């Protein structure tokens, strides 16, 4: 099982969306695409924004998203 869950990650990503605005993320697919893109950036040598004993790129990407260290931009951004 994935920890945190998809629903938890979607809540974190959409936490800054004000009432009445469109959500940034509406599906699991969006979460998967965002974390996989970030994992590829980490593999490519980008700096990581979380500390600890996590050494797998995908786990780092999920944790960065969960802690709010990275943001998912909408299509128009």
PyMOL Python script that loads the backbone (N, CA, C, O; Angstrom):
from pymol import cmd

cmd.read_pdbstr("""\
ATOM      1  N   UNK A   1       0.832  -1.184   0.000  1.00  0.00           N
ATOM      2  CA  UNK A   1       0.000   0.000   0.000  1.00  0.00           C
ATOM      3  C   UNK A   1       0.876   1.245   0.000  1.00  0.00           C
ATOM      4  O   UNK A   1       1.919   1.298   0.651  1.00  0.00           O
ATOM      5  N   UNK A   2       0.426   2.233  -0.740  1.00  0.00           N
ATOM      6  CA  UNK A   2       1.157   3.481  -0.840  1.00  0.00           C
ATOM      7  C   UNK A   2       0.857   4.353   0.370  1.00  0.00           C
ATOM      8  O   UNK A   2      -0.303   4.582   0.713  1.00  0.00           O
ATOM      9  N   UNK A   3       1.906   4.832   1.008  1.00  0.00           N
ATOM     10  CA  UNK A   3       1.750   5.768   2.124  1.00  0.00           C
ATOM     11  C   UNK A   3       2.498   7.018   1.785  1.00  0.00           C
ATOM     12  O   UNK A   3       3.699   6.925   1.532  1.00  0.00           O
ATOM     13  N   UNK A   4       1.917   8.141   1.756  1.00  0.00           N
ATOM     14  CA  UNK A   4       0.514   8.457   1.989  1.00  0.00           C
ATOM     15  C   UNK A   4      -0.368   7.992   0.829  1.00  0.00           C
ATOM     16  O   UNK A   4       0.126   7.685  -0.256  1.00  0.00           O
ATOM     17  N   UNK A   5      -1.653   7.947   1.069  1.00  0.00           N
ATOM     18  CA  UNK A   5      -2.582   7.474   0.048  1.00  0.00           C
ATOM     19  C   UNK A   5      -2.774   8.541  -1.033  1.00  0.00           C
ATOM     20  O   UNK A   5      -2.418   9.705  -0.852  1.00  0.00           O
ATOM     21  N   UNK A   6      -3.346   8.112  -2.158  1.00  0.00           N
ATOM     22  CA  UNK A   6      -3.641   9.045  -3.241  1.00  0.00           C
ATOM     23  C   UNK A   6      -4.552  10.177  -2.768  1.00  0.00           C
ATOM     24  O   UNK A   6      -4.352  11.338  -3.126  1.00  0.00           O
ATOM     25  N   UNK A   7      -5.545   9.828  -1.968  1.00  0.00           N
ATOM     26  CA  UNK A   7      -6.480  10.859  -1.502  1.00  0.00           C
ATOM     27  C   UNK A   7      -5.783  11.871  -0.600  1.00  0.00           C
ATOM     28  O   UNK A   7      -6.086  13.063  -0.653  1.00  0.00           O
ATOM     29  N   UNK A   8      -4.853  11.403   0.227  1.00  0.00           N
ATOM     30  CA  UNK A   8      -4.091  12.323   1.073  1.00  0.00           C
ATOM     31  C   UNK A   8      -3.242  13.264   0.220  1.00  0.00           C
ATOM     32  O   UNK A   8      -3.174  14.464   0.487  1.00  0.00           O
ATOM     33  N   UNK A   9      -2.599  12.711  -0.805  1.00  0.00           N
ATOM     34  CA  UNK A   9      -1.780  13.537  -1.692  1.00  0.00           C
ATOM     35  C   UNK A   9      -2.637  14.554  -2.447  1.00  0.00           C
ATOM     36  O   UNK A   9      -2.227  15.700  -2.629  1.00  0.00           O
ATOM     37  N   UNK A  10      -3.820  14.139  -2.884  1.00  0.00           N
ATOM     38  CA  UNK A  10      -4.702  15.065  -3.595  1.00  0.00           C
ATOM     39  C   UNK A  10      -5.146  16.196  -2.671  1.00  0.00           C
ATOM     40  O   UNK A  10      -5.276  17.338  -3.112  1.00  0.00           O
ATOM     41  N   UNK A  11      -5.378  15.891  -1.396  1.00  0.00           N
ATOM     42  CA  UNK A  11      -5.758  16.933  -0.435  1.00  0.00           C
ATOM     43  C   UNK A  11      -4.633  17.940  -0.246  1.00  0.00           C
ATOM     44  O   UNK A  11      -4.880  19.144  -0.174  1.00  0.00           O
ATOM     45  N   UNK A  12      -3.392  17.450  -0.166  1.00  0.00           N
ATOM     46  CA  UNK A  12      -2.240  18.338   0.000  1.00  0.00           C
ATOM     47  C   UNK A  12      -2.101  19.245  -1.215  1.00  0.00           C
ATOM     48  O   UNK A  12      -1.913  20.453  -1.073  1.00  0.00           O
ATOM     49  N   UNK A  13      -2.192  18.670  -2.400  1.00  0.00           N
ATOM     50  CA  UNK A  13      -2.025  19.441  -3.635  1.00  0.00           C
ATOM     51  C   UNK A  13      -3.128  20.489  -3.782  1.00  0.00           C
ATOM     52  O   UNK A  13      -2.868  21.615  -4.204  1.00  0.00           O
ATOM     53  N   UNK A  14      -4.340  20.120  -3.437  1.00  0.00           N
ATOM     54  CA  UNK A  14      -5.476  21.023  -3.602  1.00  0.00           C
ATOM     55  C   UNK A  14      -5.730  21.915  -2.385  1.00  0.00           C
ATOM     56  O   UNK A  14      -6.720  22.647  -2.360  1.00  0.00           O
ATOM     57  N   UNK A  15      -4.863  21.868  -1.386  1.00  0.00           N
ATOM     58  CA  UNK A  15      -5.099  22.605  -0.139  1.00  0.00           C
ATOM     59  C   UNK A  15      -5.109  24.116  -0.321  1.00  0.00           C
ATOM     60  O   UNK A  15      -5.771  24.816   0.445  1.00  0.00           O
ATOM     61  N   UNK A  16      -4.398  24.635  -1.310  1.00  0.00           N
ATOM     62  CA  UNK A  16      -4.338  26.082  -1.508  1.00  0.00           C
ATOM     63  C   UNK A  16      -5.407  26.598  -2.463  1.00  0.00           C
ATOM     64  O   UNK A  16      -5.476  27.798  -2.729  1.00  0.00           O
ATOM     65  N   UNK A  17      -6.239  25.698  -2.979  1.00  0.00           N
ATOM     66  CA  UNK A  17      -7.305  26.101  -3.895  1.00  0.00           C
ATOM     67  C   UNK A  17      -8.450  26.682  -3.080  1.00  0.00           C
ATOM     68  O   UNK A  17      -8.936  26.060  -2.135  1.00  0.00           O
ATOM     69  N   UNK A  18      -8.873  27.879  -3.457  1.00  0.00           N
ATOM     70  CA  UNK A  18      -9.951  28.534  -2.723  1.00  0.00           C
ATOM     71  C   UNK A  18     -11.306  27.991  -3.154  1.00  0.00           C
ATOM     72  O   UNK A  18     -11.444  27.406  -4.227  1.00  0.00           O
ATOM     73  N   UNK A  19     -12.289  28.192  -2.311  1.00  0.00           N
ATOM     74  CA  UNK A  19     -13.649  27.735  -2.562  1.00  0.00           C
ATOM     75  C   UNK A  19     -14.139  28.263  -3.906  1.00  0.00           C
ATOM     76  O   UNK A  19     -14.044  29.460  -4.178  1.00  0.00           O
ATOM     77  N   UNK A  20     -14.659  27.378  -4.739  1.00  0.00           N
ATOM     78  CA  UNK A  20     -15.204  27.778  -6.027  1.00  0.00           C
ATOM     79  C   UNK A  20     -14.219  27.699  -7.181  1.00  0.00           C
ATOM     80  O   UNK A  20     -14.636  27.714  -8.339  1.00  0.00           O
ATOM     81  N   UNK A  21     -12.930  27.616  -6.900  1.00  0.00           N
ATOM     82  CA  UNK A  21     -11.927  27.494  -7.958  1.00  0.00           C
ATOM     83  C   UNK A  21     -11.791  26.033  -8.370  1.00  0.00           C
ATOM     84  O   UNK A  21     -12.136  25.125  -7.613  1.00  0.00           O
ATOM     85  N   UNK A  22     -11.285  25.823  -9.577  1.00  0.00           N
ATOM     86  CA  UNK A  22     -11.062  24.469 -10.071  1.00  0.00           C
ATOM     87  C   UNK A  22      -9.890  23.839  -9.328  1.00  0.00           C
ATOM     88  O   UNK A  22      -8.884  24.498  -9.064  1.00  0.00           O
ATOM     89  N   UNK A  23     -10.026  22.572  -8.997  1.00  0.00           N
ATOM     90  CA  UNK A  23      -8.955  21.853  -8.312  1.00  0.00           C
ATOM     91  C   UNK A  23      -7.783  21.641  -9.258  1.00  0.00           C
ATOM     92  O   UNK A  23      -7.959  21.508 -10.469  1.00  0.00           O
ATOM     93  N   UNK A  24      -6.583  21.612  -8.687  1.00  0.00           N
ATOM     94  CA  UNK A  24      -5.379  21.371  -9.480  1.00  0.00           C
ATOM     95  C   UNK A  24      -5.347  19.917  -9.919  1.00  0.00           C
ATOM     96  O   UNK A  24      -5.004  19.618 -11.063  1.00  0.00           O
ATOM     97  N   UNK A  25      -5.703  19.012  -9.014  1.00  0.00           N
ATOM     98  CA  UNK A  25      -5.655  17.576  -9.280  1.00  0.00           C
ATOM     99  C   UNK A  25      -7.034  16.983  -9.022  1.00  0.00           C
ATOM    100  O   UNK A  25      -7.646  17.227  -7.983  1.00  0.00           O
ATOM    101  N   UNK A  26      -7.514  16.197  -9.992  1.00  0.00           N
ATOM    102  CA  UNK A  26      -8.813  15.552  -9.855  1.00  0.00           C
ATOM    103  C   UNK A  26      -8.738  14.036  -9.895  1.00  0.00           C
ATOM    104  O   UNK A  26      -9.745  13.361  -9.681  1.00  0.00           O
ATOM    105  N   UNK A  27      -7.557  13.490 -10.166  1.00  0.00           N
ATOM    106  CA  UNK A  27      -7.476  12.039 -10.349  1.00  0.00           C
ATOM    107  C   UNK A  27      -6.140  11.485  -9.875  1.00  0.00           C
ATOM    108  O   UNK A  27      -5.167  12.216  -9.689  1.00  0.00           O
ATOM    109  N   UNK A  28      -6.126  10.188  -9.689  1.00  0.00           N
ATOM    110  CA  UNK A  28      -4.893   9.490  -9.331  1.00  0.00           C
ATOM    111  C   UNK A  28      -3.862   9.622 -10.442  1.00  0.00           C
ATOM    112  O   UNK A  28      -2.662   9.720 -10.187  1.00  0.00           O
ATOM    113  N   UNK A  29      -4.346   9.623 -11.673  1.00  0.00           N
ATOM    114  CA  UNK A  29      -3.464   9.732 -12.833  1.00  0.00           C
ATOM    115  C   UNK A  29      -2.605  10.993 -12.728  1.00  0.00           C
ATOM    116  O   UNK A  29      -1.408  10.940 -13.009  1.00  0.00           O
ATOM    117  N   UNK A  30      -3.181  12.106 -12.337  1.00  0.00           N
ATOM    118  CA  UNK A  30      -2.440  13.358 -12.206  1.00  0.00           C
ATOM    119  C   UNK A  30      -1.339  13.250 -11.156  1.00  0.00           C
ATOM    120  O   UNK A  30      -0.235  13.758 -11.352  1.00  0.00           O
ATOM    121  N   UNK A  31      -1.640  12.596 -10.057  1.00  0.00           N
ATOM    122  CA  UNK A  31      -0.644  12.382  -9.004  1.00  0.00           C
ATOM    123  C   UNK A  31       0.494  11.506  -9.523  1.00  0.00           C
ATOM    124  O   UNK A  31       1.666  11.807  -9.297  1.00  0.00           O
ATOM    125  N   UNK A  32       0.151  10.433 -10.211  1.00  0.00           N
ATOM    126  CA  UNK A  32       1.158   9.513 -10.749  1.00  0.00           C
ATOM    127  C   UNK A  32       2.053  10.231 -11.747  1.00  0.00           C
ATOM    128  O   UNK A  32       3.274  10.082 -11.707  1.00  0.00           O
ATOM    129  N   UNK A  33       1.454  11.007 -12.638  1.00  0.00           N
ATOM    130  CA  UNK A  33       2.244  11.724 -13.646  1.00  0.00           C
ATOM    131  C   UNK A  33       3.173  12.753 -12.999  1.00  0.00           C
ATOM    132  O   UNK A  33       4.331  12.880 -13.397  1.00  0.00           O
ATOM    133  N   UNK A  34       2.673  13.478 -12.015  1.00  0.00           N
ATOM    134  CA  UNK A  34       3.486  14.497 -11.352  1.00  0.00           C
ATOM    135  C   UNK A  34       4.650  13.877 -10.580  1.00  0.00           C
ATOM    136  O   UNK A  34       5.777  14.367 -10.657  1.00  0.00           O
ATOM    137  N   UNK A  35       4.384  12.809  -9.840  1.00  0.00           N
ATOM    138  CA  UNK A  35       5.466  12.196  -9.061  1.00  0.00           C
ATOM    139  C   UNK A  35       6.472  11.495  -9.972  1.00  0.00           C
ATOM    140  O   UNK A  35       7.666  11.488  -9.674  1.00  0.00           O
ATOM    141  N   UNK A  36       6.016  10.913 -11.065  1.00  0.00           N
ATOM    142  CA  UNK A  36       6.972  10.261 -11.974  1.00  0.00           C
ATOM    143  C   UNK A  36       7.849  11.299 -12.666  1.00  0.00           C
ATOM    144  O   UNK A  36       9.039  11.065 -12.880  1.00  0.00           O
ATOM    145  N   UNK A  37       7.268  12.441 -13.017  1.00  0.00           N
ATOM    146  CA  UNK A  37       8.064  13.512 -13.630  1.00  0.00           C
ATOM    147  C   UNK A  37       9.110  14.014 -12.641  1.00  0.00           C
ATOM    148  O   UNK A  37      10.267  14.224 -13.007  1.00  0.00           O
ATOM    149  N   UNK A  38       8.701  14.207 -11.391  1.00  0.00           N
ATOM    150  CA  UNK A  38       9.645  14.675 -10.373  1.00  0.00           C
ATOM    151  C   UNK A  38      10.727  13.633 -10.112  1.00  0.00           C
ATOM    152  O   UNK A  38      11.891  13.985  -9.920  1.00  0.00           O
ATOM    153  N   UNK A  39      10.356  12.350 -10.102  1.00  0.00           N
ATOM    154  CA  UNK A  39      11.346  11.286  -9.896  1.00  0.00           C
ATOM    155  C   UNK A  39      12.378  11.303 -11.025  1.00  0.00           C
ATOM    156  O   UNK A  39      13.566  11.111 -10.768  1.00  0.00           O
ATOM    157  N   UNK A  40      11.948  11.530 -12.268  1.00  0.00           N
ATOM    158  CA  UNK A  40      12.890  11.625 -13.386  1.00  0.00           C
ATOM    159  C   UNK A  40      13.816  12.822 -13.219  1.00  0.00           C
ATOM    160  O   UNK A  40      14.992  12.743 -13.574  1.00  0.00           O
ATOM    161  N   UNK A  41      13.308  13.930 -12.686  1.00  0.00           N
ATOM    162  CA  UNK A  41      14.154  15.094 -12.421  1.00  0.00           C
ATOM    163  C   UNK A  41      15.213  14.763 -11.370  1.00  0.00           C
ATOM    164  O   UNK A  41      16.372  15.157 -11.505  1.00  0.00           O
ATOM    165  N   UNK A  42      14.817  14.044 -10.335  1.00  0.00           N
ATOM    166  CA  UNK A  42      15.756  13.659  -9.272  1.00  0.00           C
ATOM    167  C   UNK A  42      16.819  12.724  -9.837  1.00  0.00           C
ATOM    168  O   UNK A  42      18.002  12.879  -9.534  1.00  0.00           O
ATOM    169  N   UNK A  43      16.411  11.756 -10.656  1.00  0.00           N
ATOM    170  CA  UNK A  43      17.365  10.849 -11.297  1.00  0.00           C
ATOM    171  C   UNK A  43      18.347  11.640 -12.163  1.00  0.00           C
ATOM    172  O   UNK A  43      19.529  11.305 -12.247  1.00  0.00           O
ATOM    173  N   UNK A  44      17.837  12.694 -12.804  1.00  0.00           N
ATOM    174  CA  UNK A  44      18.672  13.536 -13.650  1.00  0.00           C
ATOM    175  C   UNK A  44      19.617  14.449 -12.894  1.00  0.00           C
ATOM    176  O   UNK A  44      20.425  15.141 -13.512  1.00  0.00           O
ATOM    177  N   UNK A  45      19.536  14.468 -11.568  1.00  0.00           N
ATOM    178  CA  UNK A  45      20.482  15.230 -10.771  1.00  0.00           C
ATOM    179  C   UNK A  45      19.922  16.448 -10.075  1.00  0.00           C
ATOM    180  O   UNK A  45      20.672  17.171  -9.420  1.00  0.00           O
ATOM    181  N   UNK A  46      18.618  16.706 -10.192  1.00  0.00           N
ATOM    182  CA  UNK A  46      18.030  17.852  -9.494  1.00  0.00           C
ATOM    183  C   UNK A  46      18.133  17.685  -7.980  1.00  0.00           C
ATOM    184  O   UNK A  46      18.174  16.571  -7.459  1.00  0.00           O
ATOM    185  N   UNK A  47      18.172  18.813  -7.298  1.00  0.00           N
ATOM    186  CA  UNK A  47      18.247  18.830  -5.843  1.00  0.00           C
ATOM    187  C   UNK A  47      16.953  18.283  -5.238  1.00  0.00           C
ATOM    188  O   UNK A  47      15.864  18.514  -5.764  1.00  0.00           O
ATOM    189  N   UNK A  48      17.087  17.562  -4.136  1.00  0.00           N
ATOM    190  CA  UNK A  48      15.904  17.080  -3.422  1.00  0.00           C
ATOM    191  C   UNK A  48      15.589  18.041  -2.283  1.00  0.00           C
ATOM    192  O   UNK A  48      16.474  18.725  -1.768  1.00  0.00           O
ATOM    193  N   UNK A  49      14.314  18.085  -1.896  1.00  0.00           N
ATOM    194  CA  UNK A  49      13.865  19.051  -0.903  1.00  0.00           C
ATOM    195  C   UNK A  49      13.457  18.427   0.420  1.00  0.00           C
ATOM    196  O   UNK A  49      12.920  19.119   1.285  1.00  0.00           O
ATOM    197  N   UNK A  50      13.699  17.136   0.596  1.00  0.00           N
ATOM    198  CA  UNK A  50      13.403  16.484   1.864  1.00  0.00           C
ATOM    199  C   UNK A  50      14.666  15.801   2.368  1.00  0.00           C
ATOM    200  O   UNK A  50      15.491  15.325   1.588  1.00  0.00           O
ATOM    201  N   UNK A  51      14.796  15.764   3.674  1.00  0.00           N
ATOM    202  CA  UNK A  51      15.935  15.111   4.296  1.00  0.00           C
ATOM    203  C   UNK A  51      15.480  13.787   4.883  1.00  0.00           C
ATOM    204  O   UNK A  51      14.290  13.574   5.112  1.00  0.00           O
ATOM    205  N   UNK A  52      16.411  12.921   5.118  1.00  0.00           N
ATOM    206  CA  UNK A  52      16.088  11.641   5.734  1.00  0.00           C
ATOM    207  C   UNK A  52      16.801  10.507   5.032  1.00  0.00           C
ATOM    208  O   UNK A  52      17.723  10.717   4.244  1.00  0.00           O
ATOM    209  N   UNK A  53      16.358   9.306   5.333  1.00  0.00           N
ATOM    210  CA  UNK A  53      17.034   8.124   4.802  1.00  0.00           C
ATOM    211  C   UNK A  53      16.340   7.555   3.557  1.00  0.00           C
ATOM    212  O   UNK A  53      16.539   6.391   3.212  1.00  0.00           O
ATOM    213  N   UNK A  54      15.536   8.369   2.895  1.00  0.00           N
ATOM    214  CA  UNK A  54      14.874   7.930   1.671  1.00  0.00           C
ATOM    215  C   UNK A  54      15.882   8.028   0.531  1.00  0.00           C
ATOM    216  O   UNK A  54      16.488   9.079   0.322  1.00  0.00           O
ATOM    217  N   UNK A  55      16.062   6.928  -0.208  1.00  0.00           N
ATOM    218  CA  UNK A  55      17.041   6.972  -1.287  1.00  0.00           C
ATOM    219  C   UNK A  55      16.466   6.588  -2.652  1.00  0.00           C
ATOM    220  O   UNK A  55      17.195   6.607  -3.644  1.00  0.00           O
ATOM    221  N   UNK A  56      15.198   6.247  -2.726  1.00  0.00           N
ATOM    222  CA  UNK A  56      14.589   5.919  -4.006  1.00  0.00           C
ATOM    223  C   UNK A  56      13.948   7.179  -4.584  1.00  0.00           C
ATOM    224  O   UNK A  56      13.223   7.880  -3.880  1.00  0.00           O
ATOM    225  N   UNK A  57      14.207   7.471  -5.854  1.00  0.00           N
ATOM    226  CA  UNK A  57      13.688   8.708  -6.454  1.00  0.00           C
ATOM    227  C   UNK A  57      12.170   8.856  -6.370  1.00  0.00           C
ATOM    228  O   UNK A  57      11.683   9.950  -6.084  1.00  0.00           O
ATOM    229  N   UNK A  58      11.420   7.801  -6.609  1.00  0.00           N
ATOM    230  CA  UNK A  58       9.968   7.914  -6.554  1.00  0.00           C
ATOM    231  C   UNK A  58       9.495   8.168  -5.125  1.00  0.00           C
ATOM    232  O   UNK A  58       8.580   8.965  -4.915  1.00  0.00           O
ATOM    233  N   UNK A  59      10.095   7.515  -4.153  1.00  0.00           N
ATOM    234  CA  UNK A  59       9.740   7.746  -2.750  1.00  0.00           C
ATOM    235  C   UNK A  59      10.066   9.185  -2.340  1.00  0.00           C
ATOM    236  O   UNK A  59       9.310   9.809  -1.596  1.00  0.00           O
ATOM    237  N   UNK A  60      11.187   9.702  -2.827  1.00  0.00           N
ATOM    238  CA  UNK A  60      11.536  11.096  -2.554  1.00  0.00           C
ATOM    239  C   UNK A  60      10.498  12.036  -3.156  1.00  0.00           C
ATOM    240  O   UNK A  60      10.081  12.998  -2.512  1.00  0.00           O
ATOM    241  N   UNK A  61      10.083  11.760  -4.387  1.00  0.00           N
ATOM    242  CA  UNK A  61       9.103  12.609  -5.060  1.00  0.00           C
ATOM    243  C   UNK A  61       7.769  12.600  -4.323  1.00  0.00           C
ATOM    244  O   UNK A  61       7.150  13.651  -4.159  1.00  0.00           O
ATOM    245  N   UNK A  62       7.322  11.439  -3.879  1.00  0.00           N
ATOM    246  CA  UNK A  62       6.067  11.340  -3.138  1.00  0.00           C
ATOM    247  C   UNK A  62       6.176  12.109  -1.825  1.00  0.00           C
ATOM    248  O   UNK A  62       5.243  12.820  -1.451  1.00  0.00           O
ATOM    249  N   UNK A  63       7.281  11.980  -1.130  1.00  0.00           N
ATOM    250  CA  UNK A  63       7.451  12.673   0.141  1.00  0.00           C
ATOM    251  C   UNK A  63       7.530  14.190  -0.048  1.00  0.00           C
ATOM    252  O   UNK A  63       6.986  14.943   0.759  1.00  0.00           O
ATOM    253  N   UNK A  64       8.203  14.639  -1.106  1.00  0.00           N
ATOM    254  CA  UNK A  64       8.246  16.070  -1.396  1.00  0.00           C
ATOM    255  C   UNK A  64       6.839  16.618  -1.637  1.00  0.00           C
ATOM    256  O   UNK A  64       6.488  17.691  -1.144  1.00  0.00           O
ATOM    257  N   UNK A  65       6.046  15.879  -2.392  1.00  0.00           N
ATOM    258  CA  UNK A  65       4.676  16.297  -2.664  1.00  0.00           C
ATOM    259  C   UNK A  65       3.848  16.300  -1.387  1.00  0.00           C
ATOM    260  O   UNK A  65       3.081  17.232  -1.145  1.00  0.00           O
ATOM    261  N   UNK A  66       3.998  15.277  -0.578  1.00  0.00           N
ATOM    262  CA  UNK A  66       3.243  15.163   0.672  1.00  0.00           C
ATOM    263  C   UNK A  66       3.583  16.290   1.648  1.00  0.00           C
ATOM    264  O   UNK A  66       2.706  16.774   2.365  1.00  0.00           O
ATOM    265  N   UNK A  67       4.826  16.703   1.679  1.00  0.00           N
ATOM    266  CA  UNK A  67       5.247  17.782   2.586  1.00  0.00           C
ATOM    267  C   UNK A  67       5.007  19.172   2.007  1.00  0.00           C
ATOM    268  O   UNK A  67       5.264  20.177   2.670  1.00  0.00           O
ATOM    269  N   UNK A  68       4.517  19.229   0.778  1.00  0.00           N
ATOM    270  CA  UNK A  68       4.247  20.514   0.150  1.00  0.00           C
ATOM    271  C   UNK A  68       5.491  21.225  -0.336  1.00  0.00           C
ATOM    272  O   UNK A  68       5.465  22.437  -0.554  1.00  0.00           O
ATOM    273  N   UNK A  69       6.580  20.495  -0.510  1.00  0.00           N
ATOM    274  CA  UNK A  69       7.842  21.102  -0.960  1.00  0.00           C
ATOM    275  C   UNK A  69       7.825  21.383  -2.464  1.00  0.00           C
ATOM    276  O   UNK A  69       8.571  22.238  -2.942  1.00  0.00           O
ATOM    277  N   UNK A  70       6.980  20.672  -3.211  1.00  0.00           N
ATOM    278  CA  UNK A  70       6.821  20.913  -4.633  1.00  0.00           C
ATOM    279  C   UNK A  70       5.343  21.147  -4.922  1.00  0.00           C
ATOM    280  O   UNK A  70       4.473  20.704  -4.173  1.00  0.00           O
ATOM    281  N   UNK A  71       5.080  21.836  -5.995  1.00  0.00           N
ATOM    282  CA  UNK A  71       3.707  22.169  -6.375  1.00  0.00           C
ATOM    283  C   UNK A  71       3.427  21.623  -7.765  1.00  0.00           C
ATOM    284  O   UNK A  71       4.316  21.567  -8.615  1.00  0.00           O
ATOM    285  N   UNK A  72       2.191  21.223  -7.985  1.00  0.00           N
ATOM    286  CA  UNK A  72       1.747  20.809  -9.305  1.00  0.00           C
ATOM    287  C   UNK A  72       1.033  22.005  -9.913  1.00  0.00           C
ATOM    288  O   UNK A  72       0.092  22.547  -9.334  1.00  0.00           O
ATOM    289  N   UNK A  73       1.494  22.404 -11.083  1.00  0.00           N
ATOM    290  CA  UNK A  73       0.871  23.534 -11.759  1.00  0.00           C
ATOM    291  C   UNK A  73      -0.220  23.032 -12.689  1.00  0.00           C
ATOM    292  O   UNK A  73      -0.096  21.956 -13.274  1.00  0.00           O
ATOM    293  N   UNK A  74      -1.272  23.797 -12.826  1.00  0.00           N
ATOM    294  CA  UNK A  74      -2.350  23.452 -13.735  1.00  0.00           C
ATOM    295  C   UNK A  74      -1.912  23.587 -15.180  1.00  0.00           C
ATOM    296  O   UNK A  74      -0.810  24.063 -15.449  1.00  0.00           O
ATOM    297  N   UNK A  75      -2.750  23.180 -16.104  1.00  0.00           N
ATOM    298  CA  UNK A  75      -2.428  23.234 -17.529  1.00  0.00           C
ATOM    299  C   UNK A  75      -2.119  24.637 -18.023  1.00  0.00           C
ATOM    300  O   UNK A  75      -1.239  24.822 -18.864  1.00  0.00           O
ATOM    301  N   UNK A  76      -2.834  25.620 -17.510  1.00  0.00           N
ATOM    302  CA  UNK A  76      -2.638  26.981 -17.989  1.00  0.00           C
ATOM    303  C   UNK A  76      -1.406  27.650 -17.402  1.00  0.00           C
ATOM    304  O   UNK A  76      -1.006  28.713 -17.876  1.00  0.00           O
ATOM    305  N   UNK A  77      -0.783  27.045 -16.363  1.00  0.00           N
ATOM    306  CA  UNK A  77       0.405  27.619 -15.735  1.00  0.00           C
ATOM    307  C   UNK A  77       1.597  27.154 -16.469  1.00  0.00           C
ATOM    308  O   UNK A  77       2.719  27.514 -16.115  1.00  0.00           O
TER     309      UNK A  77
END
""", "prot")
cmd.dss("prot")
cmd.show_as("cartoon", "prot")
cmd.util.cbc("prot")
cmd.orient("prot")
